[in-house]
Structure formats: structure tokens, C-alpha cells
């Protein structure tokens, strides 16, 4: 059997067009600002997201860290949802490297955070007893909430509250193009109200490496200094930027296919006794479902799936995550469902 890899869209490989572009990319020393391919990618990304300037980084984790380092001093506080990738999956870098503490607020039913909750949790500067809030961090799509999407209105409501309090808003937009495709709006509609935003090239856009951080010229200038400090000056990385330029031209519109496959996958999983998922809630390419203990504990269930050559990931507790991407066809979805159903039947004896 062929392996069906649903662990993440990070497993995607570059297209042939990307490989050709990488092979012939114009390059220069990016630390000196002299790599033409990187400069073009940064300018295009900033324009697409409605900001002044951009910065190529190695990963979304680096982009998020640079935003925190740029806005905050040690002892400051950042606010985010309690399911945020920045809290769960970035190695504690905000605390260890930026020296900030994180205040968590509950995610709402649509995966975002409510403006009212943000307002209650912002702490002003000037009180020596508390850490001052410097950033509100949003995430779109919301990884740990089955890829749910924050709308333009939801984003603006949070931004209005934060800006009124003098607090910046950072958007972890690792899959922001998925959100734009799902909502059928230009990506700029989802990023125009935030102070800065990042998006990943290496996830559903299928590039081998990279993230782009966008914001004002002053913000990006300071973020560039921090990028150098944490080892992100990659010199002739135009080889990587060339793939990103191809991705912006060719990989965005096709995300609708991944979303369709994810809804098809969720609907099939919902029909398997012992598995639970709200198929109607799936908006993008991430499907998180629960496994009843009568079937198996999740680690045992995942091991049985591996034996059936279906690879998945584990967000915790009773849940399993499957992610569709450009290497997963409709036929792959049907085969994955068939194998998963068989695994459930065998585990229940």
C-alpha cells in the first residue's frame, strides 16, 4: 500500500516549476539587502497583504518570535488565545528568548478570540505591579481548532480594542491564504487592520522552506536586526525565495481543492462508529476528530493507523489531526477513510 501522509501540509514538496525557478534564481547577499529574488518576494508579499515592507524568515516560528522581540521588552506581556500555536508549539521561545509572559484567553466557538475578552485582559503600562500588555496575537487559520477562520469583521473588532489601548496586533497567518480562499476574499481583507502579519510558504503553499513577515518599514527594519541576532541572516537565500514567488502565482487558488477534500474526509470520519467530528464546521484543510475510548487510546489508535500506512498527528487528549494538502487527492481521501474504518473495526474486535 502507498503511504497516505496526513500529518501536516508541511510535508508538501516543491513543484517542478518551483525547482526550475530555484535552479536559475538570481541571488545576492541578503544580509546586505542585495538578493534580488528575496527583495522581490518581500515586496510582493507586503503588497498582497497591504503592508509597507516584508522580511523573509526561516519559519513561522521565527516570524512570530521576531514580532515579539520587536514590540516587547523583557517583563512585558503578550495576549493570545488559549489554543494559539505560539503558546503550544513554538518551544517556549516567547518566554525563553523574548523574556515575556503570556496571558491566555479562551478561544470562541469559531476558533478566534472575542474583542470583549481582549479588552478585559489588556493591562496598561505604568502600574509597577503588573506586566504591561504590548501585543495581542491572533491566528488565522486556527491550527488547533480544526483550521477555523477569523473573518475580517472579527479581526477588526479585536484590532480596534487593542489599538484604542495603545497595543499592537500581530497576526500569525501561517495559513492566511487558506482563510482568504475559504472566505472568498482578497487576503488583504484579513490583514489590513493588524500591525503586522506572517504567513508560511512551507505549508499549504508547498515551498520547501520559509515564512514572510510583513509590517511597516520601521517595524521590518527592527525585525531585520533581530533576525540577524537570532541567526536568520541566510545570505544567498534567493534560491528559496524563488519558490515563494512561484507559490504566490500558482498555489493559492488551488487551496480550495484541499478544503473540499478536508470536508469530504470529515464527513467520512463522522460516519465511522467510535470517531466524532463536526463535519459541517470544517472550513479549510485541517480535520481534528475525537476517538472514543471504547475504540482505543489515541496513541494505540495512531500506531494502528501507522501499521495501515496512514500517518496522522496528535494534538492531545482524545484527538487526532488529519491535514489535506496538494499531495492528497480525492482518491487518497477515500482510501484513508477505508483504512481508518478497518482499523476502528479491528481495534473493537
Residue pairs with C-beta under 8 A, 6 or more apart in sequence:
1 308
1 309
1 339
2 309
3 309
3 310
3 311
4 309
4 310
4 311
4 328
4 332
4 335
4 336
4 339
5 11
5 311
5 327
5 328
6 310
6 311
6 312
6 313
6 322
6 323
6 324
6 328
6 336
7 311
7 312
7 313
7 321
7 323
8 203
8 313
8 323
8 325
9 175
9 203
9 204
9 206
9 258
9 285
9 323
9 324
9 325
10 202
10 203
11 325
11 327
12 202
12 203
12 204
12 206
12 325
12 326
12 327
13 206
13 208
13 327
14 22
14 206
14 207
14 208
14 243
15 206
15 246
15 250
15 251
17 246
17 250
18 206
18 207
18 208
18 242
18 243
18 246
18 247
19 243
21 242
21 243
21 245
21 246
22 239
22 240
22 242
22 243
24 242
25 37
25 238
25 239
25 241
25 242
26 35
26 36
26 37
26 238
27 35
27 36
27 37
27 236
27 237
27 238
27 239
28 34
28 35
28 36
28 236
28 238
29 35
29 235
29 236
30 38
30 56
30 233
30 234
30 235
30 236
30 237
30 238
31 228
31 233
31 235
33 39
35 235
35 236
35 237
35 238
35 241
36 238
37 238
37 239
37 241
37 242
37 245
38 56
38 237
38 238
38 241
40 241
40 245
41 54
41 56
41 212
41 241
41 244
41 245
41 248
42 53
42 54
42 55
42 56
42 212
42 214
43 53
43 54
44 54
44 245
44 248
45 54
45 199
45 212
45 214
45 244
45 248
46 52
46 53
46 54
46 214
48 187
48 188
48 248
49 173
49 176
49 187
49 188
49 191
49 192
49 197
49 199
49 214
50 188
50 191
50 192
51 191
51 196
51 197
51 214
51 215
51 216
52 214
52 215
52 216
52 217
52 220
53 214
53 215
53 216
53 217
53 219
53 220
53 221
54 212
54 213
54 214
54 220
55 63
55 66
55 212
55 213
55 214
55 220
55 223
55 224
55 227
56 210
56 211
56 212
56 234
56 237
56 240
56 241
56 244
57 63
57 66
57 198
57 210
57 211
57 212
57 213
57 227
57 232
58 209
58 210
58 211
58 232
58 234
59 200
59 202
59 209
59 210
59 211
60 85
60 172
60 174
60 198
60 199
60 200
60 203
60 211
61 89
61 90
61 91
61 93
62 211
62 227
62 230
62 232
63 172
63 198
63 211
63 212
63 213
64 85
64 86
64 90
64 93
64 94
64 137
64 170
64 172
64 198
65 90
65 93
65 94
65 97
65 98
65 226
65 230
66 213
66 223
66 226
66 227
66 230
66 232
67 135
67 137
67 170
67 196
67 198
67 213
67 215
67 223
68 78
68 94
68 98
68 100
68 135
68 170
69 97
69 98
69 223
69 226
69 230
70 219
70 222
70 223
70 226
71 134
71 135
71 168
71 170
72 78
72 98
72 99
72 100
72 134
72 135
73 99
73 134
74 98
74 99
74 100
75 99
75 100
75 101
75 131
76 100
76 101
76 131
76 132
76 133
76 134
77 100
77 101
77 102
77 103
77 123
77 130
77 131
77 132
77 133
77 134
78 94
78 100
78 101
78 102
78 103
78 133
78 134
78 135
78 136
78 137
79 102
79 103
79 104
79 105
79 118
79 121
79 122
79 133
79 135
79 136
79 137
79 167
80 86
80 87
80 102
80 103
80 104
80 105
80 113
80 136
80 137
80 138
80 139
81 104
81 105
81 106
81 107
81 112
81 113
81 138
81 139
81 142
82 104
82 105
82 106
82 107
83 107
83 111
83 142
83 143
83 144
83 145
84 104
84 137
84 139
84 144
84 172
85 139
85 143
85 144
85 172
85 174
86 94
86 102
86 137
86 139
86 172
87 94
87 102
87 104
88 144
89 143
94 100
94 102
95 101
95 102
97 230
100 131
100 134
101 131
103 121
103 123
103 133
105 113
105 114
105 117
105 118
105 121
106 113
106 117
107 113
107 142
107 145
108 114
110 148
110 149
110 150
110 154
111 141
111 142
111 145
111 146
111 148
111 149
111 150
112 138
112 140
112 142
112 148
112 150
112 154
112 155
112 158
113 138
113 158
114 158
115 154
115 157
115 158
115 160
115 161
116 161
118 136
118 158
118 161
118 162
119 161
119 165
121 133
122 133
122 136
122 161
122 162
122 165
122 167
123 130
123 131
123 132
123 133
124 132
124 133
124 165
124 166
125 132
125 166
126 132
133 165
133 167
134 167
134 168
135 167
135 168
135 169
135 170
136 158
136 162
136 167
136 168
136 169
136 170
137 169
137 170
137 171
137 172
138 150
138 155
138 158
138 169
138 170
138 171
138 172
138 194
139 150
139 171
139 172
139 173
139 174
140 149
140 150
140 155
140 171
140 172
140 173
140 175
140 176
140 179
140 190
141 147
141 148
141 149
141 150
141 174
141 175
141 176
141 178
141 179
141 182
141 283
141 284
141 286
142 148
142 149
142 150
143 174
143 175
143 286
144 288
144 315
145 288
146 281
146 282
146 283
146 286
146 287
146 288
147 175
147 178
147 262
147 282
147 283
147 284
147 285
147 286
147 287
148 281
148 283
148 284
149 178
149 179
149 182
149 183
149 283
149 284
150 179
150 190
151 183
151 190
152 183
152 185
152 189
152 190
152 193
155 171
155 190
155 193
155 194
156 193
158 169
159 169
159 193
159 194
160 193
162 168
162 169
163 169
168 195
168 196
169 193
169 194
169 195
170 194
170 195
170 196
170 197
170 198
171 190
171 191
171 194
171 196
171 197
171 198
172 198
173 179
173 190
173 191
173 197
173 198
173 199
174 198
174 199
174 200
174 203
174 211
175 199
175 200
175 203
175 204
175 284
175 285
176 187
176 190
176 191
176 197
176 199
177 187
177 199
177 204
177 205
177 252
177 255
178 204
178 255
178 258
178 259
178 284
178 285
179 187
179 190
179 284
180 186
180 187
180 189
180 190
180 252
181 252
181 253
181 255
181 256
181 259
181 284
182 259
182 283
182 284
183 189
183 190
187 252
191 197
191 214
195 215
195 216
195 219
196 213
196 214
196 215
196 216
196 219
197 213
197 214
197 215
198 211
198 212
198 213
198 214
199 211
199 212
200 210
200 211
201 207
201 209
201 210
201 211
201 212
201 240
201 243
201 244
201 247
202 208
202 209
202 210
202 211
203 325
204 251
204 255
204 258
204 285
204 325
204 326
205 244
205 247
205 248
205 251
205 252
206 247
206 251
206 325
206 326
207 240
207 243
207 244
207 247
208 240
208 243
209 240
210 240
210 241
210 243
210 244
212 244
213 220
213 223
214 220
215 223
227 233
234 240
251 326
254 326
255 284
255 285
257 326
258 284
258 285
258 324
258 325
258 326
258 328
259 282
259 283
259 284
259 285
259 324
261 285
261 324
261 328
261 329
261 330
261 332
261 333
262 282
262 284
262 285
262 286
262 287
262 322
262 323
262 324
263 279
263 282
264 330
264 333
265 287
265 322
265 324
265 333
265 336
265 337
266 277
266 278
266 279
266 282
266 287
266 289
267 279
268 333
268 334
268 337
269 275
269 277
269 279
269 287
269 289
269 322
269 337
269 340
270 276
270 277
270 278
270 279
270 289
272 337
272 340
272 341
272 344
273 344
274 291
274 292
274 294
274 295
274 344
274 348
275 289
275 290
275 291
275 292
275 295
275 340
275 344
276 289
276 290
276 291
276 292
277 287
277 288
277 289
277 290
285 323
285 324
285 325
286 321
286 322
286 323
287 321
287 322
287 323
287 324
288 315
288 319
288 320
288 321
288 322
289 319
289 320
289 322
290 318
290 319
290 320
291 298
291 301
291 318
291 319
291 320
292 318
293 318
294 348
295 301
295 344
295 347
295 348
296 304
296 347
298 314
298 317
298 318
298 319
298 320
299 314
300 347
301 320
301 343
301 347
302 312
302 314
302 320
304 343
304 346
304 347
305 311
305 312
305 339
305 340
305 343
308 339
308 340
308 342
308 343
309 339
310 336
310 339
310 340
310 343
312 320
312 321
312 322
313 320
313 321
313 322
313 323
314 320
314 321
315 321
322 336
324 333
